[in-house]
Amino acid sequence: MRVDRELLEKARRTPQALRSEDVLQLARQLGFAKVRQVRGHRIFRHPSLSPFNLQDAGAGRVKAWQVRCLVEAARTLRHG
């Protein structure tokens, strides 16, 4: 799956403004697969990275620090 460059750039510039659906889409595009969900915590795995957690922050958003971790994972995977 191709990584949406505009979405990745939006995640870099304003991680607090990204909607949950956009963050989930970006995670899938980067190769993360959701392995489970416990209440508001979604756990993702990637073949070459450590497990990743996304938490609801309310109002349809994800916590900004977790979006920044996802952007860093994209950089590690050389997508950004």
VENBEL-V857598 format. One line per field, one symbol per residue. phi: phi as a letter, one per 30 degrees, with the letter a starting at -180 (. if undefined). A space follows every 50 residues. Layout:
BEGIN
phi: ???
END
This chain:
BEGIN
phi: .ddddddddddddbddcddeddddddddddjdbdcabbhdccccbbecbd ebcbcdcjhicceddddddddddddddica
END
